[in-house]
């Protein structure tokens, strides 16, 4: 027989016993009423029987008080049983005396108030008759027999009812013990061990509501496991929350609750749970459910050039971001792996990672201040001064991604001015050259100026160039001092060749012929720079010249 069936039988037994008490009370009342009627019919002839009638009116049912049936839970938990003396004390008696027999009988007067009232009323009306009771001695024997029968009947009734009261008291005590913490806890755990989860829920939930059970988290966790076996998700959540209201860092309950939310794909509930444990001990128990924050490739800060930002994201989450200081959600810009370009000014980026069920990471807030700085000034050489024609200008210190621009009239250069690509010649005359560097952000450097005075270079005639060459050959011992004879006495002839530009130098080309005993041969070629008067040894290869400085 199941536990629930036993409890139902106990309840039915109590109800049956209560009905039995009511029936017995009705029988007793009918008996008293019958005696009352008989007494009224024989009053005139048998005054001696007044005492017997009074005896017949006496109730034979002891009182079963409300207290006996409604003993408080606190009393039961303290004692576990009813006090038998309490039961006995509630059976109140009325003394009925007979002067002849000397017998006293105590019976309860409280079962039916109307019976008690009738007895009291008749006693008052017949009070004068009791004064004359001694006149009926002659009929005493018959009255004594009747009294004895009544006493025996009443005594038997009382004994039977005492037995019934004992049974009722025992059942009531048993029923009341079923309301106790100990009873429900032990029954619940027994059912749980026997895999009777439905019955376990019944007992454990009752025990959990009592004072001793409210803070018993182990009891409540067992109750949660019962709901889990029954697949009652709502009750599982309710029970786990109840546990955490008493023990907020209970590891098993925190992890169980998070697991339920994850299985339900309830990202909002899981978000709320995680946030509620931020900066608390229990947060560490949620590590498996916390979404990793987005990681920026460039830390927040101040920069003098454009920032190219990227985020490192987990394969199990997606990053969303904003650039207007608003909180990012799944409706914000989705990060697709491309570079986020942060230009001049102050930019605030907020990013969040969201997993597949809608659990959010912490919001990462990054502030970038980009303040483009002017490029450094260019290096221009040579320094300002007076130079001969042919002087060149070189510009250096140009950053990658930037360009140099210049003017020759002293005006400020712009991106529309002449772009520097290689060294260039300074024109003859007075020149003010201005140079600037402009970077990719259209930021311009300071302007550098140079003042060059370029004099026109001297141009040497052929004869001048020839004299320069002869002097050089005399100095080297190739010619005698006359300039027309070799050091060994042979005659020298200088043969003019057309002007040519060799290795970027414009020069006169002279063929060097030597005559020995009427035989003339060419021993080489020389070149003399028209503008610089420098001598060169020249090689002629089929009309193509090359030179090296002599």
HELIX and SHEET records of a PDB file:
HELIX    1   1 UNK A    3  UNK A   41  1                                  39    
HELIX    2   2 UNK A   47  UNK A   49  5                                   3    
HELIX    3   3 UNK A   50  UNK A   57  1                                   8    
HELIX    4   4 UNK A   66  UNK A   69  1                                   4    
HELIX    5   5 UNK A   73  UNK A   79  1                                   7    
HELIX    6   6 UNK A   84  UNK A   89  1                                   6    
HELIX    7   7 UNK A  113  UNK A  125  1                                  13    
HELIX    8   8 UNK A  127  UNK A  131  1                                   5    
HELIX    9   9 UNK A  133  UNK A  139  5                                   7    
HELIX   10  10 UNK A  140  UNK A  177  1                                  38    
HELIX   11  11 UNK A  181  UNK A  193  1                                  13    
HELIX   12  12 UNK A  197  UNK A  209  1                                  13    
HELIX   13  13 UNK A  211  UNK A  214  1                                   4    
HELIX   14  14 UNK A  217  UNK A  229  1                                  13    
HELIX   15  15 UNK A  233  UNK A  246  1                                  14    
HELIX   16  16 UNK A  251  UNK A  263  1                                  13    
HELIX   17  17 UNK A  267  UNK A  276  1                                  10    
HELIX   18  18 UNK A  281  UNK A  286  5                                   6    
HELIX   19  19 UNK A  462  UNK A  475  1                                  14    
SHEET    1   A 2 UNK A  94  UNK A  97  0                                        
SHEET    2   A 2 UNK A 104  UNK A 107 -1                                        
SHEET    1   B 2 UNK A 295  UNK A 296  0                                        
SHEET    2   B 2 UNK A 311  UNK A 312 -1                                        
SHEET    1   C 5 UNK A 301  UNK A 303  0                                        
SHEET    2   C 5 UNK A 364  UNK A 370  1                                        
SHEET    3   C 5 UNK A 345  UNK A 355 -1                                        
SHEET    4   C 5 UNK A 317  UNK A 322 -1                                        
SHEET    5   C 5 UNK A 333  UNK A 334 -1                                        
SHEET    1   D 2 UNK A 307  UNK A 309  0                                        
SHEET    2   D 2 UNK A 340  UNK A 342 -1                                        
SHEET    1   E 3 UNK A 379  UNK A 381  0                                        
SHEET    2   E 3 UNK A 392  UNK A 396 -1                                        
SHEET    3   E 3 UNK A 424  UNK A 425 -1                                        
SHEET    1   F 5 UNK A 385  UNK A 388  0                                        
SHEET    2   F 5 UNK A 448  UNK A 455  1                                        
SHEET    3   F 5 UNK A 429  UNK A 438 -1                                        
SHEET    4   F 5 UNK A 403  UNK A 407 -1                                        
SHEET    5   F 5 UNK A 418  UNK A 419 -1                                        
SHEET    1   G 5 UNK A 491  UNK A 502  0                                        
SHEET    2   G 5 UNK A 505  UNK A 516 -1                                        
SHEET    3   G 5 UNK A 519  UNK A 529 -1                                        
SHEET    4   G 5 UNK A 535  UNK A 541 -1                                        
SHEET    5   G 5 UNK A 544  UNK A 549 -1                                        
END                                                                             
